[in-house]
Amino acid sequence: MENQYEGSIQEALHHYKEGIGIFTKQMPDIAGKFNEFTEACFKEGALSQKEKQLIALGIGIYSQDEYCIIYHMKGCIDHGCSKEEILEAVGVTAAFGGGAAMSNAVTLVEECLQEFGGQAH
């Protein structure tokens, strides 16, 4: 599969985090406010952090944003999502996003599941 990055899923995740770091140094006020906002959005609340990661994954898939798909796949796994929960979220996303969403699911989501290991419960 060819992505907008070269190398592994972990390298893409590192590349994204590196880019955020550079932007933060260049625009600390904006990056700080953005980070504060997103941290508030992903805090445990009426929805669990796990549920919020699944929502974010679906949005990343729907918008075809490879970096967000990778980032939120890691978030899903880190928050205890099972493979079945992830794949159900993919199905719901594909119901709205059609073939474009499904193509990311059967490639990038599957690669993330494999590379992040059998961590998905």
MOBELMO-V487726 format. One record per pair of residues at least 12 apart in sequence whose ideal C-beta (glycine too) atoms are under 10 Angstrom apart, sorted by the first residue. I is the first residue (numbers start at 1). GAP is how many residues later the second one is. Records with the same first field share a line. If there is no record, write none. Layout:
# MOBELMO-V487726
I=GAP, GAP
This chain:
# MOBELMO-V487726
1=102, 103, 105, 106, 107, 109, 110
2=105
3=63, 64, 66, 67, 104, 105, 108
4=61, 62, 63
5=61, 62, 65
8=103, 107
9=57, 60, 61, 64, 65, 99, 102, 103, 104, 105, 106, 107
10=60, 64, 102, 105, 106
11=59, 104
12=54, 55, 57, 58, 59, 96, 99, 100, 103
13=54, 57, 58, 60, 61, 99, 102, 103
15=52, 55
16=50, 51, 52, 54, 55
17=50, 54
19=48
20=14, 15, 47, 51
38=18
41=15
42=13, 14, 30, 33, 37
48=31, 32
49=26, 27, 29, 30, 31
50=25, 26, 28, 29, 30, 31, 32, 35
51=25, 28, 30, 34, 38
52=20, 23, 24, 27
53=18, 19, 20, 21, 22, 23, 24, 25, 26, 27, 28, 32, 33, 36
54=18, 21, 22, 25, 27, 31, 32, 34, 35, 36, 38, 39
55=17, 34, 37, 38
56=12, 13, 15, 16, 17, 19, 20, 33
57=12, 13, 14, 15, 16, 17, 18, 19, 24, 28, 29, 32, 33, 36, 48, 52, 55
58=14, 28, 31, 32, 33, 34, 35, 36, 38, 39, 43, 47
59=13, 34, 38
60=12, 13, 33, 41, 44, 48, 49
61=12, 28, 29, 31, 32, 33, 35, 36, 39, 40, 41, 42, 43, 44, 47, 48
62=30, 31, 32, 34, 35, 36, 38, 39, 42
63=30, 34, 37, 38, 41
64=33, 36, 37, 39, 40, 44
65=39
66=38, 41, 42
69=35, 36, 38, 39, 40, 42, 43
70=38, 39, 41, 42, 45, 46
71=41
72=14, 17, 37, 40
73=13, 35, 36, 37, 38, 39, 40, 42, 43, 47
74=38, 41, 42, 45
76=13, 33, 36, 37, 40, 43, 44
77=35, 36, 39, 40, 41, 42, 43, 44
78=38, 41
80=39, 40, 41
81=38, 39, 40
82=38, 39
83=26, 27, 30, 35, 36, 37, 38
84=36, 37
85=35, 36
86=19, 23, 24, 26, 27, 34
87=18, 22, 23, 26, 33
89=16, 20
90=12, 14, 15, 16, 19, 20
91=14
93=12, 16
94=12
